């Protein structure tokens, strides 16, 4: 799954109310929040510091849209309610209070999220030139033996639904474009600057998506 940082979507004005049965308080997004991943991290951290339970969040692919649906969970029951249309639209929450539970699945995919059917891979590789001494600055000059890491690439295989979802998400991206990419084998997020995105056929009614990425986000 990946989430693009978006512009003009009002993450900083989204409001969500949570109650653990003893305390009721309202989370308001910060001005620095630009992606769904950053917003969920912020929401879970705020809730953990505000209420007695410990909060975490997970995501799952929405097969209907190709986006990611979030679930907010805690070590005890709680209720959650979006207080404005901004929170509803960005997080994929229906209006109204959800019944008290320790796990609260959201109702639809969060904005500018992409969870293709294959999952997402981030790759990098080394360029090798001959043998001998190598420079230590991470670069290889033409004709000089050594190793240098090439820039990362982000790849996935998806359906026509995934193709449409990615195109819609890219249209909302900030400039320069930045993404948060989930790595399942390590359970961690990478923040990368996103370059060219290409799509090519990959079997019957499937596409391969390749994206150039540059180190840490700029």
C-alpha positions in Angstrom: 0.0 0.0 0.0 1.1 3.5 -0.6 -0.3 7.0 0.2 0.5 10.1 -1.7 0.9 13.5 0.0 -1.9 15.7 -1.2 -2.4 19.4 -1.5 -5.6 21.4 -0.9 -7.4 18.6 0.9 -7.6 20.1 4.3 -6.0 17.5 6.5 -5.3 20.2 9.0 -9.0 21.0 9.5 -10.3 17.4 9.9 -11.9 16.8 13.2 -12.6 13.4 14.9 -14.1 12.8 18.3 -13.2 9.7 20.4 -14.5 8.6 23.7 -13.3 5.7 25.9 -16.3 5.9 28.2 -14.6 8.1 30.7 -13.0 10.9 28.6 -14.3 12.4 25.4 -12.0 14.6 23.3 -11.5 15.9 19.7 -8.5 15.4 17.5 -7.8 18.1 14.9 -5.2 17.4 12.2 -2.1 19.5 12.2 -1.1 21.8 9.4 1.9 19.5 8.6 -0.2 16.5 7.9 -0.4 15.8 4.2 -1.0 12.1 3.7 -3.4 9.5 5.0 -0.5 7.6 6.6 0.8 10.6 8.5 -2.8 11.4 9.6 -3.4 7.9 11.0 0.0 8.0 12.8 -0.9 11.3 14.3 -4.4 10.2 15.3 -3.2 7.0 17.0 -0.4 8.8 18.8 -2.8 11.6 20.0 -5.5 9.0 21.2 -2.9 7.0 23.1 -1.7 10.1 24.9 -5.2 11.3 25.6 -7.1 8.2 26.7 -6.4 5.2 28.9 -6.3 2.6 26.1 -3.3 2.2 23.7 -4.3 2.8 20.0 -2.9 1.3 16.8 -4.0 1.3 13.2 -3.9 -1.1 10.3 -5.1 -1.1 6.7 -6.6 -3.5 4.2 -7.2 -3.4 0.4 -10.6 -2.3 -0.7 -11.3 -4.6 -3.7 -14.0 -2.3 -5.0 -11.8 0.8 -5.4 -8.2 -0.3 -5.1 -7.6 2.0 -2.2 -6.8 1.3 1.5 -9.4 1.1 4.2 -8.1 1.9 7.7 -9.0 0.3 11.0 -8.3 2.1 14.3 -7.9 -0.3 17.3 -7.3 0.0 21.0 -6.7 -2.1 24.1 -10.2 -1.3 25.3 -13.6 -0.3 23.8 -14.1 3.2 22.4 -16.4 5.2 20.1 -15.3 7.3 17.1 -17.2 10.0 15.2 -16.1 12.4 12.4 -17.2 15.9 13.3 -17.0 17.5 9.8 -17.2 16.5 6.1 -13.5 17.0 5.8 -12.8 14.1 8.2 -15.5 12.0 6.5 -14.0 12.5 3.0 -10.4 12.2 3.8 -10.5 9.2 6.1 -13.4 7.4 4.5 -15.7 7.7 7.5 -19.5 7.7 7.4 -21.2 10.4 9.5 -22.4 9.5 12.9 -21.0 7.7 16.0 -19.8 4.2 15.7 -20.9 1.8 18.3 -18.4 1.1 21.1 -15.8 -1.5 20.2 -12.1 -2.2 20.5 -11.7 -2.2 16.7 -13.3 0.4 14.5 -13.0 -0.3 10.7 -13.5 2.8 8.6 -16.2 2.7 5.9 -14.4 3.4 2.7 -10.9 3.9 1.3 -8.9 7.0 2.5 -8.1 9.6 -0.1 -5.0 9.2 -2.3 -4.3 5.7 -1.0 -3.4 2.8 -3.4 -3.4 -0.9 -2.5 -2.8 -2.8 -5.7 -3.8 -6.5 -5.8 -0.1 -7.7 -5.9 1.2 -5.6 -3.1 4.1 -3.2 -3.6 7.8 -3.8 -4.0 10.6 -1.3 -3.5 13.8 -2.3 -5.3 17.3 -1.0 -5.5 20.4 -2.4 -7.2 24.2 -2.0 -7.5 26.1 -1.0 -10.6 29.5 -2.7 -10.9 32.4 -1.7 -13.1 35.3 -4.1 -13.4 37.7 -4.8 -10.6 40.1 -2.9 -8.4 40.0 0.0 -6.0 36.6 1.8 -5.7 35.9 5.3 -4.6 34.2 5.7 -1.2 31.7 8.5 -2.0 29.0 6.2 -3.5 29.6 7.2 -7.1 31.3 5.4 -10.0 33.0 7.5 -12.7 33.1 6.2 -16.2 36.0 3.9 -16.7 36.8 3.6 -13.0 36.1 0.2 -11.2 33.8 0.3 -8.3 30.2 0.0 -7.0 27.3 2.5 -6.9 23.7 2.1 -5.8 21.1 3.0 -8.4 18.0 4.8 -7.3 15.1 2.9 -6.0 12.1 1.8 -8.0 8.6 1.0 -6.8 6.7 -1.7 -8.7 3.3 -3.5 -8.5 0.9 -5.5 -10.6 -2.8 -4.5 -10.6 -6.1 -4.6 -12.4 -7.9 -1.9 -14.3 -9.4 -0.8 -11.0 -5.9 -0.3 -9.6 -5.0 1.7 -12.7 -7.9 4.1 -12.3 -7.2 4.5 -8.6 -3.6 5.3 -9.1 -4.4 7.9 -11.8 -6.9 9.6 -9.5 -4.4 9.6 -6.6 -1.6 11.1 -8.7 -3.9 13.9 -9.7 -4.1 15.0 -6.1 -0.3 14.8 -5.4 1.8 17.6 -4.1 4.7 18.9 -6.2 7.3 17.6 -5.7 5.5 14.3 -5.3 6.0 12.3 -2.1 4.8 8.9 -1.1 4.6 6.7 2.0 5.1 3.0 1.0 4.4 0.1 3.3 7.0 -2.7 3.4 5.2 -5.9 4.6 8.3 -8.0 5.2 9.7 -5.4 7.7 6.4 -3.9 8.9 7.7 -0.4 8.3 7.0 2.7 6.1 9.4 4.3 3.7 8.9 7.9 2.6 10.2 8.5 -0.9 10.2 11.2 -3.5 8.2 10.0 -6.5 9.4 10.4 -10.1 8.1 9.0 -13.4 5.2 6.5 -13.3 4.7 4.1 -16.2 2.1 1.4 -16.9 2.4 -1.6 -19.2 0.3 -4.7 -19.9 1.0 -7.7 -17.7 -1.1 -10.7 -18.6 -4.8 -10.9 -19.1 -6.6 -7.7 -17.8 -3.6 -6.8 -15.6 -1.0 -4.0 -15.7 2.5 -3.6 -14.4 3.2 -0.3 -12.7 6.8 1.1 -12.4 7.7 4.2 -10.5 11.0 5.9 -10.1 11.8 6.9 -6.6 14.6 8.9 -5.1 16.0 8.0 -1.7 14.3 9.8 1.2 11.6 12.3 0.4 12.7 15.8 -0.6 
